[in-house]
Amino acid sequence: MDLFGQRELAELLAVQDDPPYLSLYLPMERITSASHQNPVRFRNALRRAHEELVRWGASPAQLHHLLAPLEELADREVFWLYQSDGLAVFATATYTCSYRLPWRFREEIYVGDSFVVAPLVPLFLSNRQFLVLALEKYRVRLYGGGPTGLTEVERERLPLDLWKALQVDVPEPLVQYRTGLRLGRGQIMATHGHTFEREDIKRLVAEYYRMVDRALAPLGHERQLPLVVAGVEYLVGIYREISSYPLLLPEALLGSPEQYSLTELHAQASEIVMRWSDAERRRWLERFWQLRGSSPKAAEELTTVLQALYEGRVETLLARPDAELWGKVDRFTASLQLLPPQTPGAVNLVNEAIIHAFATRVRVYAATAEELPPDTAMVAILRY
């Protein structure tokens, strides 16, 4: 699984190149007896993409520059061995990227003047993506989670083994050890004798977890992914003491991670994320209704919401993912024109608002029609 957060979306939306832009979405099979279908499905999609690009009017040179990297990807055997539930691919003549994501997309191919990112919207709502950090005393594992399962994140992201991370010898077993270990800020832990004391082990583990936390920090700050910690209470307590991760959830999955299958780990972690996310969602809904009618910080008129989004004044967006509101909006003048869905150039304004909010680090939560004012597709709580 590849991590896809605010940073990746912002980079995708910032691509500036001559059209055509190709956006390709495919359902994938995880490591099962059906996984051999993945590269076949991709090659078939490339043939259809070629046809769509020719129909769009792409020149032979554009076709070559755009499709050659994707044909190379089709031949990369290791890539196809490790898939998630969906594959999203974006390409222009000078830019190519692909993401293996925990969402089963419908097979869709778009060719146009910009990338189409609307199929990604379900991943942006209510913390559908999250991380699980499985703590053991002398090693950790990091999983990326989504609606359909967990996948271990690339191991090189974290110092997986305490002894290697701290560059000390593995005791046999934790005896006959004598060294001075630098713990930072000029402090040195000296251990002598035949065994580690409990406090020595705790300090070793805490220093190791600090290294893990430093490696995790960019995922929290750049992608805003909530983190569930799984482990025995003693280790979870040590990690909480030292962690600076910005979205470390207050509820942990207690017990040795090894006692859970990956399916069980996903189910338990998903429930924790859902409880936390729904509590946050309800808190912001209550805040909106408290402000509505008494403060201009509660915005529900469509033009006001969109203008505040583009001006960076929105703190939280609450939107109905089932709503379809088609039109065109000028981000510079904030002028809005509602149009029939099939009008050339018309976009689903709800999707556009969610995408822009997510890319600019605005909190986004799904809401139902009953939770919002009548005939309202989205509301916002403004910073000012």
N, C-alpha and C positions, 0 to 999 in steps of 0.2 A: 504494500500500500504506500502511496505517496501522500505526503502531507500537503493539504491545500487550505490555506487560510487567507487572511487579509493581504499578506505580502504577495502571495502568488496571484490573487485576483487583481490587485493594483498593478502588478507588472504586466499582466495580460492586457488590461485595459489601456495601458500606456504605450503599447506597441504602435508604432507609426511606420507604415510601409505602403507601397503602392498596392491597390487591390489587384487580384482577388484575395480575400481572406477565406480560409477553409476551416470550418468547425465540424468536428466529427465525433459522434457519441455512439458507443456500442455497449451492449451488455456483455459481460465476461463470465467465465466459469472459473471458480477457484480450483485448487489442486484436487481434481476429481477425475473420474474416468472420462468426463466430457471436456476436460481442459484442452484436449488436442484440437477442439473446434475453434479455439481463440484465434490463432494465426490465420486459419482458413476464413473465418468471418471477417478478419481485418483485411485480407487480400481482396475479398469480394467487395468490401466497402470502398477500397481504393479504386477498384474498377468503376464503381458508381460515381465516386468523387471525380474521376477523370472525365466521365460523361458530363457531369454537372459543370465542371470547369470549362469544357469545350462549349457547352451550351451558353455559358456566361460570356464567352468570347476571349478566353485566355489564349495567348500566343503559344507556339511550341516551346519557346524559351522559358516562358512563365511556368508552363506545365512541367518542364524538366526540373527547374530550380525548386519548385514547390513539392513535387511528388518524389523526387530522388531520395531525400532523407527518410521519407515514410516507407519507401520500398526497402531501404536499409534496415529500418526498424522491423519490418516484416520478417527479415532474415535473422534477427538477433534471437537465437534460441533461448538464451538465459532469461531474457525479458519475458518471454511467454510462459516460462515455467512458474513465475511468481506473479499472479494476477489477483486483483480484488474482485469486486462485483461489477464494476463498470470502468470503461476506458474513455477518457476525453482527450482528443488530439486537436491541436491548433497549429495552423501553418500559413505562412506567406512565402514569398520567394526568398526571403532572407531570414526567416524566423520559424523555428519548429519547437514545440514542446508537447509532452504527453503526461497524463496523470492517471494512475491506477487508483480508483476511488471507491469508497464503501457505499456505493449507490448503484442500483441496477437501472441504467439508463435504457430508454427506448432507442432503437437504432435510428439515428437521425444524421443527415448530412446537410450542412448549410454552406453556401457560397455567396459572398456579398462584399460589401465595402467595409465591413468590420466583423470582428468575432461575435458569435452568438453565444452568450453565457447563461441565458435563461434556464436551460436544463439543470444548471448547477444550483439554482435557488433552493431546492429542498435541503441542501447541505448547509445553507447559511442560517436556517431558521432554528431557533430554540436549541442551540448547541448540539446539533445532530452529530458533529464530529467531536471527539474527545481523546484524551490520552489516558492510559493506565500504566502506572509504574509499579511493577511487581518487585517488592523488596525482600531479599534474603540477606542473611548476615554478611556474606562475603561476595555477593554479586547482585545485580539487578537486571531486569528485563523491561523494555519499553514497548508498549503496544499502541497502535493507532486504532481507534474504534469508530464505528458508524452505526447506522440503523441495522446492518445485516451481519456484523461480526467484528472480530479483532484480527489484526495482522501485526506481526512483530515488525517494528520499525528498524531500519538499517542499524546493525550493531555498532558500526563505527561512530555513531552519534554519541555513544556513552562509554565511560570507562566501566566495563562490565565486571571486572574482577578486582577485588580489594587489593590483593597482594601485588598484582601487576601495577595497579593504579598508584599505589603508595611506594612501589619499588622496594618491597621487603620480601624476604624469603618466607615460604609457607612453613609454619611450624609443624612438627611431627609428634603428636597433633597438638599444636600450640605449646610445645615444651622445648627445652634446650635452646631458648631464644635470648639473645642479648644484643641490644643495639641502642642507638640514639636516633629517634625519629623526629624530624622537624615538623611541627604542626602549624607553623605560620606565626607571624608577628614575633619572631625571635624565640618562641617557646620550643623547647626540646623535651620530648618524653623519653626518659631512659628506663629500660626495663631490664631486670637482672633476675637470675635465679632459674627455677625450673618450669615456671608456667606464667601465663598472663593472668593478672587479676581482672575481676569483672570491670572495674573502672578503666583499666587499660584497653580492654576490648571495646568498651563503649566509646572511648576517645578515638580509637582506630576507625570504628564504624562511622562515627560522626564526621571525621575528616574525609573519609571515602564518600559519604553522602554529600558533603559540601562540593566535591568535585562533580558528582552526578548532577547536583542542583545547578551548578554553573553551566554545565552542558545543556541543561533543559531550559534555562532562562530565555534564550532567544525564541524558543517555540511558544513560550507564553507571551512575550512582549510583541513579537512580530505576527503571530497567528491567532492569538487570543483563544487558545484551546484549553478548556477546563481539564484539570488533572485529577484523576482518582488514584489514591495510593492504596495498594494491597499489601498486607503483611501482618505479622503478629503485632500485637499492641505495643510491645517494647520497641520494636524497630520503627513502627509508625511514629511513635512518640519522639524518637531521636530525629527522624527526618523532619517532623513538624518544627522542632526546635531550631533547626538550621536553615530551613527552606525560605527562599525569597520568591518562589514561583508566584506570579500574580493571580492565577486562578486555581489555586490549590483548594479543592472542595473540602468543606468542614467534616463531611462524613467519609470514613474510610471503609475499605473492605477488609475486615479483620480475619486473621487466620493465615496459615501458610499458603502462598499462591500455588504451591505444588499440589495442594489437595484438590484444586479445581481443574477441570478440563477447560480448554479454551472456550468452549460453548458456555460453560457455567460461569467462567470469569466474565465473559461478555454480558451475559444476562444480569449478573449481580451488579456490575459496573454501570450498565445502562440504566438500571433502576435508580442508582444513586444519582446519576447525572440528570435523569428525568425529574426526580424529586426536587433537586436543587434548582434546575432550570424553571420548573413550573412555579416554584415558590418565588423566584425572581420575577417571572412573568406576571404573576398575580400582584406582586408588590408594585410593579410599574403600572399595571392597570388601575389599581387603587389610587396610585399617585395621580394618574390622569384625571380620574373622576373627582378627586379632591380639588384639583386645580381648575377643572372645567367650570366656566362661568364666573370664576373669581380671579383668574390670572391669564395673561396673554401667553404664558408658557405652555398652556394646553392648546395645541393647534389641531384642527380637524378639517378646515377648509382646504381643498385639494391643492390649490395654487400656493397657499401659505405653507403647507407641509413641504411641497417640492422646492419652493424657493429657499426655505430654511435649510433643507438638506444640502442644496448646492452652495449655500453660503456658509456651511459648517456650523450651524447653530443648533442642530438637533442632538439631544442627549440620548433619547431612546425612540425607536420607531416600533409601533405596534400595527401589524398589517394582516389582512385576510389573504392567505395564500391561494384561496379558491376564487378570489375576485378577479375579474377581467375588466380592465378599464383602459380602452385603447385611445391613443392620440399621439400628438407630437408636442414636445416641450423644448423650448429654447433655454439652455442652461444659463446663457449670459443675460437675457432679458427677462427670464422667468415667465415668458408668455406661454400659455397653454391652449391647445386646441384639441377638443375631443372629436374622435373620428370613428367611423365604422371599422371593425376589425380587419377587413380585407383591403383597406386603403393602403396604397404603396407608401412605405416609410412610417406607417403607424406602428407603435410598440405598445406592449402591455405596460402601462404606467406603474402598476403595482410592482411588477418584476423589476422595472428600472429603478424604482425607489429602493427596493430591498438590496439590489446589487450595489447601487451607489452607497447606501448606508454601510453595508458590510465592508466595502473597499476602503471606506474612510473611517473605519473603527467605531461606528455608531452601533450601540446595542440594538439588536433586531429580535423581536418576538412575534410568534404567530398568535392571532386572535380570531375569535369567531364573530359572526354577524351579531350574535346576542350580546357579546361583550363590548361592542363598539356602538357609538350613536347610530340611529337609523340612517340607512342609505349612505354609509361611510365605509370606504374600502381600507382606509388607514388613518391613523392619528399619530401625533408626535408630541413628545415632551421636550420643550426647548431649553437650552442652556441659558439663553437670555433673549 
